[in-house]
Amino acid sequence: MSAPQTHLLVVDDDERIRGLLQKFLIRSGFLVTTARNAAQARRLMAGLEFDLLVLDVMMPGEDGIAFTQDLRKTNALPILLLTARGEASNRIEGLEAGADDYLVKPFEPKELLLRINAILRRVPQASAPIDPAPKTLHMGSVRYDLDRAELWRGDSLIRLTATEAQLMRLFAAAAGTPVPREKLAGDLPKEAGGGQERAVDVQITRLRRKIEDDPRQPRYLQTVRGEGYMLQPD
């Protein structure tokens, strides 16, 4: 059995930078989930396990330093800070907050990769939280329990077909990351049209009716042009 992919969480308020980092790190062999701010990162971390956090320092609201300090109260997850500030005092502030390393923008993608791999070699055991939170993804009024593979709206269990349940497991395991249509088609059972990408589109439409407030304008189960579909929790 092959080893599971290393799962990175990239947090940056700049959508373009998030996308570039995600594509580069996926090509480098990582599983990558993204968040636009500290609040979204917390929600993702409540439901998914990560091996390393790549965190921008200068974000509106709670910045990367404050988030790192708060995270260190309960979690030993390795953290690589990214910032445009290169002064020694700024690097010291980041390391004193609890970061494992500090990389100044702009940087070469290869250096980012080297820093990530160096951290992972030093602290392979640090991804486990001290106080694990319930594994739940929230999508508006709907929530998905990863441990039980159940979809709920309030106190009501949403019934899923076997195919819909399989799709939810695939999307939840890669929340925030586009999943290619061909992969979804290959993983679906043959009786559900497995192997046929058009059948995937039909199943996605049905699943959106159970998740979205307006299935015609999906917020959580998104179409990523040229890449596939992506589950983007709150």
C-alpha positions as a Markdown table, in Angstrom:
| # | Residue | x | y | z |
|---|---|---|---|---|
| 1 | Met | 0.0 | 0.0 | 0.0 |
| 2 | Ser | 1.4 | 3.4 | -0.9 |
| 3 | Ala | 1.9 | 6.1 | 1.7 |
| 4 | Pro | -0.8 | 8.8 | 2.0 |
| 5 | Gln | -0.1 | 12.1 | 0.4 |
| 6 | Thr | 1.2 | 14.9 | 2.6 |
| 7 | His | -1.7 | 17.3 | 3.1 |
| 8 | Leu | -0.9 | 21.0 | 3.1 |
| 9 | Leu | -3.2 | 23.9 | 4.1 |
| 10 | Val | -2.3 | 27.2 | 2.2 |
| 11 | Val | -3.8 | 30.3 | 3.8 |
| 12 | Asp | -3.5 | 33.6 | 1.9 |
| 13 | Asp | -6.0 | 36.4 | 1.3 |
| 14 | Asp | -4.8 | 36.9 | -2.3 |
| 15 | Glu | -6.8 | 34.6 | -4.6 |
| 16 | Arg | -4.1 | 34.7 | -7.4 |
| 17 | Ile | -1.3 | 33.7 | -5.0 |
| 18 | Arg | -3.5 | 30.9 | -3.5 |
| 19 | Gly | -4.1 | 29.5 | -6.9 |
| 20 | Leu | -0.5 | 29.6 | -8.0 |
| 21 | Leu | 0.8 | 28.0 | -4.8 |
| 22 | Gln | -1.9 | 25.3 | -4.9 |
| 23 | Lys | -1.1 | 24.4 | -8.5 |
| 24 | Phe | 2.7 | 24.3 | -7.9 |
| 25 | Leu | 2.4 | 22.2 | -4.7 |
| 26 | Ile | 0.0 | 19.8 | -6.3 |
| 27 | Arg | 2.4 | 19.3 | -9.2 |
| 28 | Ser | 5.1 | 18.7 | -6.6 |
| 29 | Gly | 3.1 | 15.7 | -5.2 |
| 30 | Phe | 1.2 | 17.3 | -2.3 |
| 31 | Leu | -2.5 | 17.2 | -1.5 |
| 32 | Val | -3.4 | 20.9 | -1.1 |
| 33 | Thr | -6.4 | 22.7 | 0.5 |
| 34 | Thr | -6.7 | 26.5 | 0.5 |
| 35 | Ala | -8.3 | 29.1 | 2.8 |
| 36 | Arg | -8.7 | 32.8 | 2.3 |
| 37 | Asn | -8.3 | 33.8 | 5.9 |
| 38 | Ala | -7.7 | 32.5 | 9.4 |
| 39 | Ala | -11.4 | 32.0 | 10.1 |
| 40 | Gln | -11.8 | 29.7 | 7.1 |
| 41 | Ala | -8.6 | 27.9 | 8.0 |
| 42 | Arg | -10.0 | 27.1 | 11.5 |
| 43 | Arg | -13.2 | 25.7 | 10.0 |
| 44 | Leu | -11.2 | 23.4 | 7.7 |
| 45 | Met | -8.9 | 22.3 | 10.5 |
| 46 | Ala | -11.9 | 21.3 | 12.5 |
| 47 | Gly | -12.8 | 18.7 | 9.9 |
| 48 | Leu | -9.6 | 17.7 | 8.2 |
| 49 | Glu | -6.1 | 16.7 | 9.3 |
| 50 | Phe | -3.1 | 18.6 | 7.8 |
| 51 | Asp | 0.6 | 17.9 | 7.8 |
| 52 | Leu | 1.8 | 21.5 | 7.4 |
| 53 | Leu | 0.4 | 25.0 | 7.3 |
| 54 | Val | 1.7 | 27.5 | 4.7 |
| 55 | Leu | 0.5 | 30.9 | 6.2 |
| 56 | Asp | 0.6 | 34.4 | 4.9 |
| 57 | Val | 1.5 | 36.9 | 7.6 |
| 58 | Met | -0.2 | 40.1 | 6.2 |
| 59 | Met | -3.9 | 39.3 | 6.0 |
| 60 | Pro | -6.9 | 41.5 | 6.9 |
| 61 | Gly | -8.5 | 40.8 | 10.2 |
| 62 | Glu | -6.5 | 38.2 | 12.2 |
| 63 | Asp | -3.0 | 38.2 | 10.7 |
| 64 | Gly | -0.6 | 35.3 | 10.4 |
| 65 | Ile | 1.3 | 36.1 | 13.6 |
| 66 | Ala | -1.8 | 36.2 | 15.7 |
| 67 | Phe | -3.2 | 33.1 | 14.2 |
| 68 | Thr | 0.1 | 31.2 | 14.8 |
| 69 | Gln | 0.2 | 32.4 | 18.5 |
| 70 | Asp | -3.4 | 31.2 | 19.0 |
| 71 | Leu | -2.9 | 27.9 | 17.2 |
| 72 | Arg | 0.2 | 27.1 | 19.3 |
| 73 | Lys | -2.0 | 27.0 | 22.4 |
| 74 | Thr | -3.6 | 23.7 | 21.3 |
| 75 | Asn | -1.8 | 22.4 | 18.2 |
| 76 | Ala | 1.7 | 21.5 | 17.1 |
| 77 | Leu | 1.0 | 21.6 | 13.4 |
| 78 | Pro | 4.2 | 22.7 | 11.5 |
| 79 | Ile | 3.9 | 26.3 | 10.2 |
| 80 | Leu | 5.8 | 28.0 | 7.4 |
| 81 | Leu | 5.1 | 31.8 | 7.4 |
| 82 | Leu | 5.2 | 33.8 | 4.1 |
| 83 | Thr | 5.7 | 37.6 | 4.3 |
| 84 | Ala | 6.8 | 40.6 | 2.3 |
| 85 | Arg | 8.6 | 41.8 | 5.4 |
| 86 | Gly | 12.2 | 40.7 | 5.4 |
| 87 | Glu | 13.7 | 42.5 | 8.4 |
| 88 | Ala | 15.3 | 40.5 | 11.1 |
| 89 | Ser | 12.8 | 41.8 | 13.7 |
| 90 | Asn | 9.9 | 40.5 | 11.6 |
| 91 | Arg | 11.5 | 37.0 | 11.2 |
| 92 | Ile | 12.2 | 36.9 | 15.0 |
| 93 | Glu | 8.5 | 37.9 | 15.7 |
| 94 | Gly | 7.3 | 35.0 | 13.5 |
| 95 | Leu | 9.6 | 32.4 | 15.0 |
| 96 | Glu | 8.8 | 33.6 | 18.6 |
| 97 | Ala | 5.1 | 33.2 | 17.7 |
| 98 | Gly | 5.7 | 29.5 | 17.1 |
| 99 | Ala | 6.4 | 29.2 | 13.4 |
| 100 | Asp | 8.8 | 26.5 | 12.2 |
| 101 | Asp | 10.3 | 28.6 | 9.4 |
| 102 | Tyr | 9.9 | 32.0 | 7.7 |
| 103 | Leu | 10.1 | 32.7 | 3.9 |
| 104 | Val | 10.3 | 36.2 | 2.5 |
| 105 | Lys | 8.4 | 37.2 | -0.7 |
| 106 | Pro | 9.1 | 37.1 | -3.5 |
| 107 | Phe | 10.7 | 33.7 | -3.4 |
| 108 | Glu | 11.6 | 30.9 | -5.9 |
| 109 | Pro | 9.0 | 28.1 | -5.9 |
| 110 | Lys | 11.9 | 25.6 | -5.5 |
| 111 | Glu | 13.0 | 27.3 | -2.3 |
| 112 | Leu | 9.4 | 27.0 | -0.9 |
| 113 | Leu | 9.5 | 23.3 | -1.8 |
| 114 | Leu | 12.8 | 22.9 | -0.1 |
| 115 | Arg | 11.6 | 24.7 | 3.1 |
| 116 | Ile | 8.5 | 22.6 | 3.3 |
| 117 | Asn | 10.4 | 19.3 | 2.9 |
| 118 | Ala | 12.9 | 20.4 | 5.5 |
| 119 | Ile | 10.2 | 21.1 | 8.0 |
| 120 | Leu | 8.5 | 17.8 | 7.4 |
| 121 | Arg | 11.8 | 16.0 | 7.9 |
| 122 | Arg | 12.4 | 17.7 | 11.2 |
| 123 | Val | 8.9 | 17.4 | 12.7 |
| 124 | Pro | 7.1 | 14.4 | 11.1 |
| 125 | Gln | 5.1 | 13.8 | 14.2 |
| 126 | Ala | 3.8 | 17.3 | 14.7 |
| 127 | Ser | 0.6 | 17.2 | 12.7 |
| 128 | Ala | -1.5 | 15.7 | 15.4 |
| 129 | Pro | -3.5 | 18.3 | 17.4 |
| 130 | Ile | -3.3 | 18.3 | 21.1 |
| 131 | Asp | -7.1 | 18.5 | 21.4 |
| 132 | Pro | -8.7 | 17.0 | 18.3 |
| 133 | Ala | -11.9 | 18.7 | 17.2 |
| 134 | Pro | -15.0 | 17.0 | 15.7 |
| 135 | Lys | -14.5 | 16.2 | 12.0 |
| 136 | Thr | -17.2 | 18.2 | 10.4 |
| 137 | Leu | -17.4 | 20.3 | 7.2 |
| 138 | His | -20.0 | 23.1 | 7.2 |
| 139 | Met | -21.8 | 24.4 | 4.1 |
| 140 | Gly | -24.3 | 27.0 | 5.2 |
| 141 | Ser | -27.1 | 25.1 | 7.0 |
| 142 | Val | -25.7 | 21.8 | 5.9 |
| 143 | Arg | -22.9 | 19.9 | 7.6 |
| 144 | Tyr | -21.0 | 16.8 | 6.6 |
| 145 | Asp | -19.7 | 14.4 | 9.3 |
| 146 | Leu | -16.5 | 12.9 | 8.0 |
| 147 | Asp | -16.3 | 10.1 | 10.6 |
| 148 | Arg | -19.8 | 8.8 | 9.9 |
| 149 | Ala | -20.0 | 9.9 | 6.2 |
| 150 | Glu | -23.4 | 11.6 | 6.9 |
| 151 | Leu | -24.9 | 14.8 | 5.5 |
| 152 | Trp | -27.2 | 16.7 | 7.9 |
| 153 | Arg | -29.4 | 19.8 | 7.7 |
| 154 | Gly | -30.0 | 20.8 | 11.3 |
| 155 | Asp | -31.3 | 17.8 | 13.1 |
| 156 | Ser | -32.5 | 16.1 | 9.9 |
| 157 | Leu | -30.3 | 13.4 | 8.2 |
| 158 | Ile | -30.2 | 14.0 | 4.4 |
| 159 | Arg | -30.5 | 10.7 | 2.6 |
| 160 | Leu | -27.8 | 10.0 | 0.1 |
| 161 | Thr | -27.6 | 7.4 | -2.6 |
| 162 | Ala | -24.6 | 5.1 | -2.6 |
| 163 | Thr | -23.2 | 7.1 | -5.5 |
| 164 | Glu | -23.8 | 10.5 | -3.8 |
| 165 | Ala | -22.2 | 9.1 | -0.6 |
| 166 | Gln | -19.1 | 8.1 | -2.6 |
| 167 | Leu | -18.9 | 11.5 | -4.2 |
| 168 | Met | -19.1 | 13.2 | -0.8 |
| 169 | Arg | -16.3 | 11.1 | 0.6 |
| 170 | Leu | -14.1 | 12.0 | -2.4 |
| 171 | Phe | -14.8 | 15.7 | -2.2 |
| 172 | Ala | -14.5 | 15.9 | 1.6 |
| 173 | Ala | -11.1 | 14.2 | 1.4 |
| 174 | Ala | -9.9 | 16.9 | -0.9 |
| 175 | Ala | -11.9 | 19.9 | 0.3 |
| 176 | Gly | -10.7 | 23.2 | -1.3 |
| 177 | Thr | -9.0 | 21.2 | -4.1 |
| 178 | Pro | -10.4 | 20.6 | -7.6 |
| 179 | Val | -11.1 | 17.0 | -8.3 |
| 180 | Pro | -11.0 | 16.1 | -12.1 |
| 181 | Arg | -14.1 | 14.7 | -13.7 |
| 182 | Glu | -12.2 | 11.7 | -15.0 |
| 183 | Lys | -11.1 | 10.8 | -11.5 |
| 184 | Leu | -14.7 | 11.1 | -10.2 |
| 185 | Ala | -15.9 | 9.0 | -13.1 |
| 186 | Gly | -13.2 | 6.3 | -12.5 |
| 187 | Asp | -14.1 | 6.0 | -8.8 |
| 188 | Leu | -17.8 | 5.7 | -9.2 |
| 189 | Pro | -19.4 | 2.2 | -9.4 |
| 190 | Lys | -20.2 | 1.0 | -12.9 |
| 191 | Glu | -23.9 | 0.7 | -12.1 |
| 192 | Ala | -23.9 | 4.5 | -11.4 |
| 193 | Gly | -22.3 | 5.2 | -14.7 |
| 194 | Gly | -18.7 | 4.9 | -13.4 |
| 195 | Gly | -16.2 | 5.7 | -16.1 |
| 196 | Gln | -18.5 | 8.1 | -17.9 |
| 197 | Glu | -17.9 | 11.7 | -17.3 |
| 198 | Arg | -21.4 | 12.8 | -18.4 |
| 199 | Ala | -22.8 | 10.6 | -15.7 |
| 200 | Val | -20.7 | 12.4 | -13.2 |
| 201 | Asp | -22.3 | 15.7 | -14.2 |
| 202 | Val | -25.8 | 14.2 | -13.6 |
| 203 | Gln | -24.8 | 13.0 | -10.1 |
| 204 | Ile | -23.3 | 16.4 | -9.3 |
| 205 | Thr | -26.5 | 18.1 | -10.2 |
| 206 | Arg | -28.5 | 15.8 | -7.9 |
| 207 | Leu | -26.0 | 16.3 | -5.1 |
| 208 | Arg | -26.2 | 20.0 | -5.4 |
| 209 | Arg | -29.9 | 19.9 | -4.8 |
| 210 | Lys | -29.2 | 18.4 | -1.4 |
| 211 | Ile | -26.4 | 20.8 | -0.4 |
| 212 | Glu | -27.0 | 24.2 | -2.1 |
| 213 | Asp | -29.6 | 26.8 | -1.3 |
| 214 | Asp | -29.7 | 27.6 | -5.0 |
| 215 | Pro | -28.4 | 24.6 | -7.0 |
| 216 | Arg | -28.4 | 26.8 | -10.2 |
| 217 | Gln | -25.8 | 29.1 | -8.5 |
| 218 | Pro | -23.7 | 26.7 | -6.5 |
| 219 | Arg | -21.6 | 28.1 | -3.7 |
| 220 | Tyr | -20.2 | 25.0 | -2.1 |
| 221 | Leu | -20.0 | 22.4 | -4.8 |
| 222 | Gln | -18.3 | 24.5 | -7.4 |
| 223 | Thr | -17.4 | 23.9 | -11.0 |
| 224 | Val | -13.7 | 24.7 | -11.7 |
| 225 | Arg | -13.4 | 25.4 | -15.4 |
| 226 | Gly | -10.9 | 23.1 | -17.1 |
| 227 | Glu | -10.2 | 21.2 | -13.9 |
| 228 | Gly | -13.4 | 19.5 | -12.5 |
| 229 | Tyr | -15.4 | 20.0 | -9.4 |
| 230 | Met | -14.5 | 21.3 | -5.9 |
| 231 | Leu | -16.1 | 21.2 | -2.5 |
| 232 | Gln | -15.5 | 24.5 | -0.8 |
| 233 | Pro | -16.8 | 24.5 | 2.8 |
| 234 | Asp | -17.4 | 27.6 | 4.9 |
